[in-house]
Amino acid sequence: MVKSILNDKPTKLFVIFASFFVANALIAECIGGKLFSLESLLGLPVHKFSLFGQDGLSYTLTAGVMLWPLEFVMTDIVNEFYGPKAVRRISYIAVALISYAFIMFMVAINIPADSWWIGSSAAEGVPDMQKAFTGIFGQGMWIILGSLTAFLVSQIVDVTVFHHIKKRTGEKHVWLRATGSTVVSQFIDSFIVLFIAFKVGKDWSWQRVLAICMVNYSYKFVIAVALTPLIYLLENRIIRYLGHDTAAKMKAAAMGKED
């Protein structure tokens, strides 16, 4: 029985999708503490600008934004072939495992450090390895809460918008339901994480929260549109792998009533 399950193409594909989905989300959370300049990355001069009365803004982003768009692409693919119940299930698993990871980070931070290890990288410019470790993995609780809440809510929004569009368009306009659901959910994601982490957690002004939200969202919007061809590429490869009949049945089941 186990062999037949593991040899089932839809099952193997779902395991791959779920594994990538969870791993990608966890990696994005882990690297999210690093900020980088998008202009510098592209070799462009950094220009400061104002928005909503907030001065000194630029395209300074977290390293996690490189991976989060892929999360929403994967959401749309799973939604297309397995339905909203499958998306919610892997989203809950991702949140649970990310929460577990943060707990383990806190445990590791609070374990007494070996005195030799603390100064072991002084020659490389890191005089205190314990402080460096804490700085990288010790994200504030408000940031963690904001990130997890934003992730879960945006996933639910993505699923809802995707299926609302698909019910109206049928199998046509894949770009519309995929990109449309992503640009809506990405805005929700950007706003919630900033609101919880910095408005509630650090009492930022509304102007600052909204200004940084729109800066982050403008990047995510462009990336979501740019990744639209990837949706078509993945869907075509999946149909070829599963076979047209199996793929058609899965898509029909994904749009049907959930068990």
C-alpha positions as CSV (number, residue, x, y, z in Angstrom):
1,M,0.0,0.0,0.0
2,V,2.8,2.4,0.9
3,K,4.5,1.7,-2.4
4,S,1.3,2.4,-4.4
5,I,0.9,5.7,-2.5
6,L,4.5,6.8,-3.1
7,N,4.2,5.9,-6.8
8,D,1.0,7.9,-7.3
9,K,2.0,10.9,-9.3
10,P,-0.5,13.4,-7.8
11,T,0.6,12.3,-4.3
12,K,4.3,12.6,-5.2
13,L,3.7,16.0,-6.6
14,F,1.8,17.2,-3.6
15,V,4.6,16.0,-1.3
16,I,7.1,18.0,-3.3
17,F,4.9,21.1,-3.3
18,A,4.3,20.9,0.4
19,S,7.9,20.3,1.2
20,F,9.1,23.3,-0.9
21,F,6.3,25.5,0.5
22,V,7.3,24.9,4.1
23,A,11.0,25.0,3.5
24,N,10.8,28.2,1.4
25,A,8.7,29.9,4.1
26,L,11.0,28.9,6.9
27,I,14.1,30.1,5.0
28,A,12.4,33.4,4.2
29,E,11.7,33.9,7.9
30,C,15.3,33.0,8.8
31,I,16.9,35.4,6.4
32,G,14.3,38.1,6.9
33,G,16.5,39.9,9.5
34,K,18.9,41.2,6.8
35,L,18.1,44.4,5.0
36,F,19.5,45.3,1.6
37,S,19.3,48.2,-0.9
38,L,17.5,47.2,-4.1
39,E,19.0,50.2,-5.9
40,S,22.5,49.1,-4.9
41,L,21.8,45.5,-5.9
42,L,20.8,46.7,-9.4
43,G,23.7,49.1,-9.6
44,L,21.6,52.2,-9.4
45,P,22.1,55.3,-7.4
46,V,20.1,55.4,-4.1
47,H,17.4,58.1,-4.3
48,K,15.6,59.2,-1.1
49,F,11.9,60.2,-1.5
50,S,8.9,61.1,0.6
51,L,5.5,59.3,0.8
52,F,2.5,60.1,3.1
53,G,4.7,62.8,4.7
54,Q,7.4,60.3,5.6
55,D,10.8,61.5,4.5
56,G,14.0,59.6,3.8
57,L,12.5,56.5,2.1
58,S,14.3,54.3,-0.3
59,Y,14.0,50.7,-1.6
60,T,15.5,49.1,1.5
61,L,14.0,45.6,1.7
62,T,14.4,42.5,3.8
63,A,16.2,39.5,2.3
64,G,13.0,37.5,2.8
65,V,11.2,39.3,0.0
66,M,13.3,37.4,-2.5
67,L,11.5,34.2,-1.5
68,W,8.0,35.2,-0.5
69,P,6.7,35.8,-4.1
70,L,7.6,32.1,-4.8
71,E,5.4,31.2,-1.8
72,F,2.4,32.8,-3.5
73,V,3.2,31.2,-6.8
74,M,3.2,27.8,-5.1
75,T,-0.1,28.7,-3.4
76,D,-1.7,29.3,-6.8
77,I,-0.3,26.1,-8.3
78,V,-1.6,24.0,-5.3
79,N,-4.9,25.8,-5.4
80,E,-5.3,25.1,-9.1
81,F,-4.7,21.3,-8.9
82,Y,-5.6,20.4,-5.3
83,G,-8.0,23.1,-4.1
84,P,-8.3,25.5,-1.2
85,K,-8.4,22.8,1.5
86,A,-4.9,21.6,0.4
87,V,-3.6,25.2,0.5
88,R,-4.9,25.8,4.0
89,R,-3.5,22.5,5.2
90,I,0.1,23.2,4.1
91,S,-0.3,26.8,5.4
92,Y,-1.2,25.5,8.8
93,I,1.7,23.1,8.7
94,A,4.1,25.9,7.7
95,V,2.9,28.2,10.5
96,A,3.3,25.4,13.0
97,L,6.8,24.5,11.9
98,I,7.9,28.1,11.7
99,S,6.6,28.6,15.3
100,Y,8.6,25.5,16.3
101,A,11.7,26.9,14.6
102,F,11.4,30.2,16.5
103,I,11.0,28.4,19.8
104,M,14.1,26.4,19.1
105,F,16.0,29.6,18.2
106,M,15.0,31.1,21.6
107,V,16.2,27.9,23.3
108,A,19.5,27.9,21.4
109,I,20.0,31.6,22.2
110,N,19.5,31.1,26.0
111,I,21.7,28.0,26.2
112,P,24.9,29.1,28.0
113,A,27.7,29.7,25.4
114,D,31.1,28.1,25.7
115,S,33.7,30.8,26.5
116,W,36.0,29.7,23.8
117,W,33.3,29.9,21.1
118,I,32.3,33.4,22.1
119,G,35.6,34.9,20.9
120,S,36.5,32.2,18.3
121,S,35.8,34.5,15.3
122,A,37.4,37.7,16.7
123,A,40.0,37.6,13.9
124,E,37.2,37.7,11.3
125,G,35.7,40.8,12.9
126,V,33.1,39.1,15.1
127,P,34.3,39.7,18.7
128,D,31.3,38.1,20.4
129,M,29.7,35.1,18.7
130,Q,26.9,35.0,21.2
131,K,25.7,38.5,20.4
132,A,26.0,37.8,16.7
133,F,24.0,34.6,17.1
134,T,21.3,36.5,19.1
135,G,21.2,39.4,16.6
136,I,20.6,37.0,13.7
137,F,18.1,34.6,15.2
138,G,16.6,36.6,18.1
139,Q,13.8,38.4,16.2
140,G,11.5,40.3,18.5
141,M,8.2,38.7,19.5
142,W,6.1,41.4,17.8
143,I,8.0,40.8,14.5
144,I,7.4,37.0,14.8
145,L,3.7,37.5,15.7
146,G,3.3,40.0,12.8
147,S,5.0,37.7,10.3
148,L,3.1,34.6,11.2
149,T,-0.3,36.4,11.3
150,A,0.4,38.1,8.0
151,F,1.5,34.9,6.4
152,L,-1.6,33.0,7.5
153,V,-4.1,35.7,6.7
154,S,-2.6,36.5,3.3
155,Q,-2.7,32.8,2.4
156,I,-6.4,32.6,3.2
157,V,-7.0,35.8,1.2
158,D,-5.0,34.4,-1.8
159,V,-7.1,31.2,-1.8
160,T,-10.4,33.1,-1.6
161,V,-9.6,35.6,-4.4
162,F,-8.2,32.9,-6.6
163,H,-11.3,30.8,-6.4
164,H,-13.6,33.8,-6.8
165,I,-11.9,34.7,-10.0
166,K,-11.8,31.1,-11.3
167,K,-15.5,30.6,-10.7
168,R,-16.1,33.6,-13.0
169,T,-13.6,32.8,-15.7
170,G,-13.4,29.0,-15.7
171,E,-10.2,27.6,-17.2
172,K,-9.5,30.9,-19.0
173,H,-7.3,33.7,-17.9
174,V,-4.8,31.8,-15.7
175,W,-2.8,35.0,-15.4
176,L,-5.8,36.9,-14.0
177,R,-6.5,34.5,-11.1
178,A,-2.9,33.8,-10.3
179,T,-1.6,37.4,-10.5
180,G,-4.8,38.9,-9.2
181,S,-4.9,36.8,-6.1
182,T,-1.2,37.4,-5.5
183,V,-1.2,41.2,-5.8
184,V,-4.2,41.4,-3.3
185,S,-2.7,38.9,-0.8
186,Q,0.7,40.5,-1.0
187,F,-0.7,43.9,0.0
188,I,-2.5,42.3,3.0
189,D,0.7,40.6,3.9
190,S,2.8,43.8,3.7
191,F,0.3,45.8,5.8
192,I,-0.4,43.3,8.6
193,V,3.3,42.5,9.3
194,L,4.1,46.2,9.6
195,F,1.0,47.0,11.6
196,I,1.6,44.3,14.2
197,A,5.4,44.5,14.4
198,F,5.8,48.2,14.3
199,K,2.5,50.1,14.8
200,V,1.4,47.9,17.7
201,G,4.9,46.7,18.8
202,K,6.9,50.0,18.5
203,D,4.2,52.7,18.1
204,W,5.2,53.9,14.7
205,S,3.1,56.6,13.2
206,W,0.4,55.6,10.7
207,Q,2.2,57.6,8.0
208,R,5.4,55.7,8.5
209,V,3.6,52.3,8.5
210,L,1.7,53.1,5.3
211,A,4.7,54.6,3.5
212,I,7.0,51.6,4.2
213,C,4.0,49.3,3.3
214,M,3.6,50.9,-0.1
215,V,7.4,50.8,-0.8
216,N,7.5,47.1,0.0
217,Y,4.3,46.4,-1.9
218,S,5.4,48.2,-5.0
219,Y,8.3,45.8,-5.2
220,K,6.1,42.7,-4.5
221,F,3.6,43.9,-7.1
222,V,6.2,44.1,-9.9
223,I,7.7,40.7,-8.9
224,A,4.2,39.2,-8.9
225,V,3.5,40.4,-12.4
226,A,7.0,39.4,-13.6
227,L,6.5,35.8,-12.2
228,T,3.3,35.3,-14.2
229,P,5.1,33.4,-17.0
230,L,6.4,31.0,-14.3
231,I,2.8,30.1,-13.5
232,Y,2.2,29.0,-17.1
233,L,5.5,27.1,-17.3
234,L,4.8,25.2,-14.1
235,E,1.2,24.4,-15.0
236,N,2.2,23.1,-18.5
237,R,5.0,20.9,-17.0
238,I,2.6,19.5,-14.3
239,I,-0.1,18.7,-17.0
240,R,2.6,16.9,-19.0
241,Y,3.7,15.0,-15.9
242,L,0.3,14.0,-14.8
243,G,-1.4,13.5,-18.2
244,H,-4.2,15.7,-19.5
245,D,-7.0,13.4,-18.2
246,T,-5.6,13.2,-14.6
247,A,-4.9,17.0,-14.6
248,A,-8.4,17.8,-15.8
249,K,-10.0,15.6,-13.1
250,M,-7.8,17.2,-10.4
251,K,-8.7,20.7,-11.5
252,A,-12.4,19.8,-11.6
253,A,-12.1,18.3,-8.1
254,A,-10.3,21.3,-6.8
255,M,-13.2,23.5,-7.8
256,G,-15.8,21.2,-6.3
257,K,-17.2,21.0,-2.9
258,E,-14.7,20.1,-0.2
259,D,-15.0,17.0,1.9
